[in-house]
């Protein structure tokens, strides 16, 4: 039985991870749970799975989770860096890092430093600190298994293949909810519209990232680190049906594509069960009903986040980490109705101009940079 730690258990990926585990309780045991502030849901999860340790960043002193953990000999860790502390627990077999945004970096580093299998949903870890994380992963005996549907797809396509046979990665994206919306109406887009993804059920932050396709910019960098490829080795293509989760091209110009229904529980379950597979009831494809697939070239006017990425790929230093950190706070501003939809990428670009330099940041540098950008954007 695998002992599992879930960082970010009350978010979309965390909830779906526990759903997968609840259907396979003979195979997985939840030993650790963490969240930011949703104490009510964390308490429900704690009652169901009875972990050894629970962590939460913000907690009212009189919340009933305090007494529940005390009465059941469950260690409760409370404080701003609680997930960082929990991520240092080594008596587990696999950690799922589903923390949202830049806060996931230090937990990822801790898990990798302890040579523990990591199911990584937090793409920002690699966007910010791929240069810190991947050299250690390569020296480790533990596995890093991507949870993002696209990177899970690529990982599965390349599994068992020789690395020198890869020619190109084709990273697919749905185009989000505004693929066909007239460009002259973008300034009036409301948060509730941007949160309605046509195919996937996701958390608020990643839903906004999908609407701007900033998620694809971040996934592009993540793929570079995960699969040790250059920018020229990756193409982005719009695939509105979200059935082909990504593809790879080999040196003989043959292709592999990974297909499945758009359900995050599938890549989550693969990460949990790797290198094996488990039967599930998540649904299968009916190709006669699908009929055909659509592929489109991304339009930079519609998705300026991709144009920003292309420009920053040609510049050295900390600019891509700045882009990622800024995105966290700019999305918050949009969700709080403080800026318009069309301001999102403009404000991120402005932040890159202010804080970007040619340095290669350490983990400590990235923590300081995060605080500076947070103050600037708040």
ABEGO torsion letter per residue (X at the ends): XBBBBBBGAABAAAAAAAAAAAAAAAABBBABBBBAABAAAAAAAAAAAGBABBBBABBBAABAAAAAAAAAGBBBBBEAAAAAAAAABABBABBBBABBEAAAAAAAAAAAAAGBBBBBABAAAAAAAAAAAAAAAAABABBBBBABAAAAAAAAAABGBBAAABABBBBBBAGEAAAABBAAAAAABBAAAAABBAABBBBAAAAAAAAAGAAAAAAAAAAAAAAGBBAAABBBBBBAAGABAEBBBBAAGBBBBBBEBBBAAAAAAAAAAOABBBBBAAEBBBAAAAGBBBBBBBBAAABAAAAAAAAAAABBEAAAAAAAAAAAAAAAAAAAGABBAAAAAAAAAAAAAAABBABBBBAAAAAAAAAAAAAAAX
